[in-house]
Amino acid sequence: APSHTQPCHLQEPPFFPDTLLYNNLHPHQAAATALCILQRLFHTLSANSTRQHWPTQARNNLLNKLQHHIHHLEQCLRDNATLFKGPRNPLLTINKYFRDIHLFLHAHNHSACAWD
């Protein structure tokens, strides 16, 4: 995101969930978790409300790279529908994290401050 010229006085943004950092996931489940995160990040950064706060070329390069990694992971993880079953479902944590990010950005009108 572009640098802002005024100091930001925003509430604390959502932090990445510790359960995803320190969890002992099976390698395929870790890859599926990474895929989900990349898909949600792609969705967030490709939204119309994002365009005005990011340099076009840098944003397009990032989206292209994200799409490349998403495609690669999708090819590796075909037919693995059972990866997110069980009591400690990382998909629920990821969904909550990105919902919180969306709410934070929306509450602050997707400002450069909020993106920083």
C-alpha positions in Angstrom: 0.0 0.0 0.0 1.2 3.5 -0.5 2.7 5.4 2.3 0.5 7.8 4.1 1.5 11.3 5.1 -0.6 11.7 8.2 -0.1 9.6 11.3 -2.5 6.7 11.7 -4.6 6.4 14.8 -6.5 3.2 14.1 -7.5 0.4 16.4 -5.2 -2.6 16.3 -5.7 -4.6 13.0 -6.3 -8.4 13.2 -3.2 -10.4 13.8 -2.4 -13.7 12.1 -3.8 -16.5 14.2 -1.2 -18.3 16.4 -3.0 -21.6 15.9 -1.9 -21.5 12.2 1.7 -20.6 13.1 2.4 -23.2 15.7 0.0 -26.0 14.7 1.5 -29.3 13.6 -0.4 -29.7 10.4 0.1 -32.7 8.1 2.1 -31.5 5.0 -1.0 -31.8 2.7 -3.1 -29.9 5.3 -0.5 -27.2 5.5 -0.5 -26.9 1.7 -4.3 -26.7 1.7 -4.1 -24.0 4.4 -1.6 -22.0 2.3 -3.9 -22.4 -0.7 -6.9 -21.1 1.2 -4.9 -18.1 2.5 -3.6 -17.2 -1.0 -7.2 -17.5 -2.4 -8.5 -15.2 0.3 -5.6 -12.7 -0.2 -6.2 -12.7 -3.9 -9.9 -12.0 -3.4 -9.2 -9.2 -1.0 -6.5 -7.5 -3.2 -8.5 -7.9 -6.4 -11.6 -6.1 -5.0 -12.5 -2.7 -6.5 -12.1 -1.0 -3.1 -8.4 -1.9 -3.2 -7.4 -0.4 -6.6 -7.2 3.3 -5.4 -4.7 2.5 -2.7 -2.2 0.4 -4.6 0.1 1.3 -7.5 -1.5 -0.5 -10.5 1.6 -2.2 -11.9 2.7 -3.5 -8.4 -0.8 -4.7 -7.7 -1.1 -6.5 -11.0 2.3 -8.2 -10.5 1.3 -9.3 -7.0 -2.1 -10.6 -8.2 -0.4 -12.5 -11.1 2.1 -14.1 -8.7 -0.6 -15.1 -6.3 -2.7 -16.6 -9.1 0.4 -18.6 -10.3 0.9 -20.0 -6.8 -2.8 -20.7 -6.3 -2.9 -22.6 -9.6 0.1 -24.7 -8.6 -1.3 -25.6 -5.2 -4.7 -26.4 -6.8 -2.9 -28.9 -9.1 -1.1 -30.5 -6.2 -4.2 -30.8 -4.0 -6.7 -32.3 -6.4 -9.3 -34.5 -4.7 -8.3 -33.8 -1.1 -11.7 -32.9 0.3 -10.9 -34.4 3.7 -8.0 -32.1 4.5 -10.1 -29.8 6.7 -12.0 -32.4 8.8 -11.5 -32.8 12.5 -11.7 -30.8 15.7 -9.0 -28.2 14.9 -10.2 -27.0 11.5 -7.7 -24.3 10.2 -10.2 -23.3 7.5 -12.5 -21.8 10.2 -9.6 -19.9 11.7 -8.6 -18.6 8.2 -12.1 -17.5 7.4 -12.5 -15.6 10.7 -9.1 -13.9 10.2 -10.0 -12.7 6.7 -13.5 -11.7 7.8 -11.8 -9.6 10.5 -9.5 -8.0 8.0 -12.4 -7.2 5.7 -14.3 -5.6 8.6 -11.2 -3.6 9.7 -10.6 -2.3 6.1 -14.3 -1.5 5.6 -14.5 0.3 9.0 -11.6 2.5 7.9 -12.9 3.0 4.4 -10.0 1.0 2.9 -7.7 4.0 3.6 -4.0 3.9 3.0 -3.7 3.9 6.8 -5.8 0.8 7.1 -3.8 -1.0 4.3 -0.5 -0.1 6.1 
